[in-house]
Amino acid sequence: MARVKRSVAGRKRRRAVLELARGYYGNKSRSFRSANEQVMHSLQYAYRDRRARKGDFRKLWIQRINAAARQHGTSYSRFINGLRQAGVDVDRKMLADLAVTDDAAFAALVRLAGAQGDGQGDGQGEQQAS
């Protein structure tokens, strides 16, 4: 059996890793060993943060909806609960966009959610007066 010469494949792999490491500080862009370690970590961070970004955007949307709902005299949780009871199926991304761009439409949704939520207590805190 003929022996395997690995020079071409190894060189290609090293060149690919060093290409990915362009712009890294110091030895991390020059030395294969340092570059390889940093590239592996960077790819792990990228994988993790692509998923974390979805949660970050959801947090941002909730903050925007809450701020706009409070400007209209209700809280985020009462607003979302009222929309759910009214059967309005609008996701948080669209609600946040409405809150920022179209105040009249958002106000209409707040009125709809408020009308649905009136008289619908959760039983908490209403028995304090006795």
Salt bridges, closest charged atoms under 4 A:
GLU19 OE2 - ARG22 NH1 3.39
ASP49 OD1 - ARG48 NE 2.90
ASP103 OD1 - HIS72 NE2 3.05
